[in-house]
Amino acid sequence: MDTTPIIDRSVLDELRTLGGPGDDLLGEVIGVFLAEGPGQVRRVNEALASRDAPAIQRAAHQLKGSALGVGARRLAALLAAVELAARAGDVERAASGAAGLDQAFDATVVALRD
C-alpha cells in the first residue's frame, strides 16, 4: 500500500504564504491544475495508447510538474515512474505504472477540493 500522502499540505501552506493580502495565489494555482489536469491526463493516456515512448515521457513529465506544483505527491510519484520507464523505452512498464493514473488524479482532485 502506498503511504505517500495524496497532498503535501506544506506545499499548499507555502503557496498560501506567498500570496499577499487579498491575493489568492493558492486558489489560482489549484484552479489552473483543476482546469488543465484532465487534458494532461488525457495526453498521457493517448501517448500510452499510441505506445510512443518519447510522447509518454513528455506527457508524464508535464503532468508530474503540475502535480508537484499543488503538492500532489502520490500522483507525482506515479508519474515519475511512468516517465522513467518511458525514458528507458519500456512502454510496457510505463503502461503498467500508469494503470492507476485516472484514480490517482481523481483522488487528487477530491483532496484539493477539501
MODELLER restraints for C-alpha pairs under 7 A, 6 or more apart:
rsr = mdl.restraints
at = mdl.atoms
rsr.add(forms.Gaussian(group=physical.xy_distance, feature=features.Distance(at['CA:4:A'], at['CA:73:A']), mean=6.66, stdev=0.5))
rsr.add(forms.Gaussian(group=physical.xy_distance, feature=features.Distance(at['CA:4:A'], at['CA:74:A']), mean=5.44, stdev=0.5))
rsr.add(forms.Gaussian(group=physical.xy_distance, feature=features.Distance(at['CA:5:A'], at['CA:73:A']), mean=6.30, stdev=0.5))
rsr.add(forms.Gaussian(group=physical.xy_distance, feature=features.Distance(at['CA:5:A'], at['CA:74:A']), mean=6.00, stdev=0.5))
rsr.add(forms.Gaussian(group=physical.xy_distance, feature=features.Distance(at['CA:6:A'], at['CA:72:A']), mean=5.61, stdev=0.5))
rsr.add(forms.Gaussian(group=physical.xy_distance, feature=features.Distance(at['CA:6:A'], at['CA:73:A']), mean=5.81, stdev=0.5))
rsr.add(forms.Gaussian(group=physical.xy_distance, feature=features.Distance(at['CA:6:A'], at['CA:74:A']), mean=5.00, stdev=0.5))
rsr.add(forms.Gaussian(group=physical.xy_distance, feature=features.Distance(at['CA:6:A'], at['CA:108:A']), mean=6.14, stdev=0.5))
rsr.add(forms.Gaussian(group=physical.xy_distance, feature=features.Distance(at['CA:7:A'], at['CA:71:A']), mean=5.15, stdev=0.5))
rsr.add(forms.Gaussian(group=physical.xy_distance, feature=features.Distance(at['CA:7:A'], at['CA:72:A']), mean=4.53, stdev=0.5))
rsr.add(forms.Gaussian(group=physical.xy_distance, feature=features.Distance(at['CA:7:A'], at['CA:73:A']), mean=5.82, stdev=0.5))
rsr.add(forms.Gaussian(group=physical.xy_distance, feature=features.Distance(at['CA:7:A'], at['CA:111:A']), mean=6.91, stdev=0.5))
rsr.add(forms.Gaussian(group=physical.xy_distance, feature=features.Distance(at['CA:8:A'], at['CA:71:A']), mean=4.74, stdev=0.5))
rsr.add(forms.Gaussian(group=physical.xy_distance, feature=features.Distance(at['CA:8:A'], at['CA:72:A']), mean=6.38, stdev=0.5))
rsr.add(forms.Gaussian(group=physical.xy_distance, feature=features.Distance(at['CA:8:A'], at['CA:73:A']), mean=6.30, stdev=0.5))
rsr.add(forms.Gaussian(group=physical.xy_distance, feature=features.Distance(at['CA:9:A'], at['CA:71:A']), mean=6.73, stdev=0.5))
rsr.add(forms.Gaussian(group=physical.xy_distance, feature=features.Distance(at['CA:11:A'], at['CA:70:A']), mean=6.56, stdev=0.5))
rsr.add(forms.Gaussian(group=physical.xy_distance, feature=features.Distance(at['CA:11:A'], at['CA:71:A']), mean=5.17, stdev=0.5))
rsr.add(forms.Gaussian(group=physical.xy_distance, feature=features.Distance(at['CA:12:A'], at['CA:26:A']), mean=6.71, stdev=0.5))
rsr.add(forms.Gaussian(group=physical.xy_distance, feature=features.Distance(at['CA:12:A'], at['CA:70:A']), mean=6.48, stdev=0.5))
rsr.add(forms.Gaussian(group=physical.xy_distance, feature=features.Distance(at['CA:12:A'], at['CA:71:A']), mean=6.60, stdev=0.5))
rsr.add(forms.Gaussian(group=physical.xy_distance, feature=features.Distance(at['CA:15:A'], at['CA:25:A']), mean=6.40, stdev=0.5))
rsr.add(forms.Gaussian(group=physical.xy_distance, feature=features.Distance(at['CA:15:A'], at['CA:26:A']), mean=5.22, stdev=0.5))
rsr.add(forms.Gaussian(group=physical.xy_distance, feature=features.Distance(at['CA:16:A'], at['CA:25:A']), mean=6.56, stdev=0.5))
rsr.add(forms.Gaussian(group=physical.xy_distance, feature=features.Distance(at['CA:16:A'], at['CA:26:A']), mean=5.31, stdev=0.5))
rsr.add(forms.Gaussian(group=physical.xy_distance, feature=features.Distance(at['CA:19:A'], at['CA:25:A']), mean=4.98, stdev=0.5))
rsr.add(forms.Gaussian(group=physical.xy_distance, feature=features.Distance(at['CA:30:A'], at['CA:70:A']), mean=6.46, stdev=0.5))
rsr.add(forms.Gaussian(group=physical.xy_distance, feature=features.Distance(at['CA:33:A'], at['CA:66:A']), mean=6.54, stdev=0.5))
rsr.add(forms.Gaussian(group=physical.xy_distance, feature=features.Distance(at['CA:34:A'], at['CA:109:A']), mean=6.98, stdev=0.5))
rsr.add(forms.Gaussian(group=physical.xy_distance, feature=features.Distance(at['CA:40:A'], at['CA:59:A']), mean=6.79, stdev=0.5))
rsr.add(forms.Gaussian(group=physical.xy_distance, feature=features.Distance(at['CA:40:A'], at['CA:63:A']), mean=5.84, stdev=0.5))
rsr.add(forms.Gaussian(group=physical.xy_distance, feature=features.Distance(at['CA:43:A'], at['CA:59:A']), mean=6.04, stdev=0.5))
rsr.add(forms.Gaussian(group=physical.xy_distance, feature=features.Distance(at['CA:44:A'], at['CA:56:A']), mean=5.79, stdev=0.5))
rsr.add(forms.Gaussian(group=physical.xy_distance, feature=features.Distance(at['CA:44:A'], at['CA:59:A']), mean=5.07, stdev=0.5))
rsr.add(forms.Gaussian(group=physical.xy_distance, feature=features.Distance(at['CA:44:A'], at['CA:60:A']), mean=5.91, stdev=0.5))
rsr.add(forms.Gaussian(group=physical.xy_distance, feature=features.Distance(at['CA:47:A'], at['CA:55:A']), mean=5.50, stdev=0.5))
rsr.add(forms.Gaussian(group=physical.xy_distance, feature=features.Distance(at['CA:47:A'], at['CA:56:A']), mean=4.97, stdev=0.5))
rsr.add(forms.Gaussian(group=physical.xy_distance, feature=features.Distance(at['CA:48:A'], at['CA:56:A']), mean=5.99, stdev=0.5))
rsr.add(forms.Gaussian(group=physical.xy_distance, feature=features.Distance(at['CA:48:A'], at['CA:95:A']), mean=6.26, stdev=0.5))
rsr.add(forms.Gaussian(group=physical.xy_distance, feature=features.Distance(at['CA:51:A'], at['CA:91:A']), mean=6.18, stdev=0.5))
rsr.add(forms.Gaussian(group=physical.xy_distance, feature=features.Distance(at['CA:53:A'], at['CA:86:A']), mean=4.84, stdev=0.5))
rsr.add(forms.Gaussian(group=physical.xy_distance, feature=features.Distance(at['CA:53:A'], at['CA:87:A']), mean=6.85, stdev=0.5))
rsr.add(forms.Gaussian(group=physical.xy_distance, feature=features.Distance(at['CA:53:A'], at['CA:89:A']), mean=5.65, stdev=0.5))
rsr.add(forms.Gaussian(group=physical.xy_distance, feature=features.Distance(at['CA:53:A'], at['CA:91:A']), mean=5.96, stdev=0.5))
rsr.add(forms.Gaussian(group=physical.xy_distance, feature=features.Distance(at['CA:54:A'], at['CA:86:A']), mean=6.65, stdev=0.5))
rsr.add(forms.Gaussian(group=physical.xy_distance, feature=features.Distance(at['CA:54:A'], at['CA:87:A']), mean=6.90, stdev=0.5))
rsr.add(forms.Gaussian(group=physical.xy_distance, feature=features.Distance(at['CA:56:A'], at['CA:83:A']), mean=6.87, stdev=0.5))
rsr.add(forms.Gaussian(group=physical.xy_distance, feature=features.Distance(at['CA:56:A'], at['CA:86:A']), mean=6.09, stdev=0.5))
rsr.add(forms.Gaussian(group=physical.xy_distance, feature=features.Distance(at['CA:57:A'], at['CA:83:A']), mean=4.59, stdev=0.5))
rsr.add(forms.Gaussian(group=physical.xy_distance, feature=features.Distance(at['CA:57:A'], at['CA:86:A']), mean=5.19, stdev=0.5))
rsr.add(forms.Gaussian(group=physical.xy_distance, feature=features.Distance(at['CA:57:A'], at['CA:87:A']), mean=5.98, stdev=0.5))
rsr.add(forms.Gaussian(group=physical.xy_distance, feature=features.Distance(at['CA:60:A'], at['CA:79:A']), mean=5.43, stdev=0.5))
rsr.add(forms.Gaussian(group=physical.xy_distance, feature=features.Distance(at['CA:60:A'], at['CA:82:A']), mean=6.58, stdev=0.5))
rsr.add(forms.Gaussian(group=physical.xy_distance, feature=features.Distance(at['CA:60:A'], at['CA:83:A']), mean=5.47, stdev=0.5))
rsr.add(forms.Gaussian(group=physical.xy_distance, feature=features.Distance(at['CA:61:A'], at['CA:83:A']), mean=6.15, stdev=0.5))
rsr.add(forms.Gaussian(group=physical.xy_distance, feature=features.Distance(at['CA:64:A'], at['CA:76:A']), mean=4.72, stdev=0.5))
rsr.add(forms.Gaussian(group=physical.xy_distance, feature=features.Distance(at['CA:64:A'], at['CA:79:A']), mean=5.61, stdev=0.5))
rsr.add(forms.Gaussian(group=physical.xy_distance, feature=features.Distance(at['CA:64:A'], at['CA:80:A']), mean=6.73, stdev=0.5))
rsr.add(forms.Gaussian(group=physical.xy_distance, feature=features.Distance(at['CA:67:A'], at['CA:75:A']), mean=6.51, stdev=0.5))
rsr.add(forms.Gaussian(group=physical.xy_distance, feature=features.Distance(at['CA:67:A'], at['CA:76:A']), mean=5.60, stdev=0.5))
rsr.add(forms.Gaussian(group=physical.xy_distance, feature=features.Distance(at['CA:68:A'], at['CA:76:A']), mean=6.13, stdev=0.5))
rsr.add(forms.Gaussian(group=physical.xy_distance, feature=features.Distance(at['CA:72:A'], at['CA:108:A']), mean=6.43, stdev=0.5))
rsr.add(forms.Gaussian(group=physical.xy_distance, feature=features.Distance(at['CA:75:A'], at['CA:104:A']), mean=5.67, stdev=0.5))
rsr.add(forms.Gaussian(group=physical.xy_distance, feature=features.Distance(at['CA:75:A'], at['CA:105:A']), mean=6.46, stdev=0.5))
rsr.add(forms.Gaussian(group=physical.xy_distance, feature=features.Distance(at['CA:78:A'], at['CA:97:A']), mean=6.63, stdev=0.5))
rsr.add(forms.Gaussian(group=physical.xy_distance, feature=features.Distance(at['CA:78:A'], at['CA:98:A']), mean=6.86, stdev=0.5))
rsr.add(forms.Gaussian(group=physical.xy_distance, feature=features.Distance(at['CA:81:A'], at['CA:97:A']), mean=6.37, stdev=0.5))
rsr.add(forms.Gaussian(group=physical.xy_distance, feature=features.Distance(at['CA:82:A'], at['CA:94:A']), mean=4.42, stdev=0.5))
rsr.add(forms.Gaussian(group=physical.xy_distance, feature=features.Distance(at['CA:82:A'], at['CA:97:A']), mean=5.51, stdev=0.5))
rsr.add(forms.Gaussian(group=physical.xy_distance, feature=features.Distance(at['CA:82:A'], at['CA:98:A']), mean=6.17, stdev=0.5))
rsr.add(forms.Gaussian(group=physical.xy_distance, feature=features.Distance(at['CA:85:A'], at['CA:91:A']), mean=6.77, stdev=0.5))
rsr.add(forms.Gaussian(group=physical.xy_distance, feature=features.Distance(at['CA:85:A'], at['CA:93:A']), mean=5.86, stdev=0.5))
rsr.add(forms.Gaussian(group=physical.xy_distance, feature=features.Distance(at['CA:85:A'], at['CA:94:A']), mean=5.03, stdev=0.5))
rsr.add(forms.Gaussian(group=physical.xy_distance, feature=features.Distance(at['CA:86:A'], at['CA:94:A']), mean=5.70, stdev=0.5))
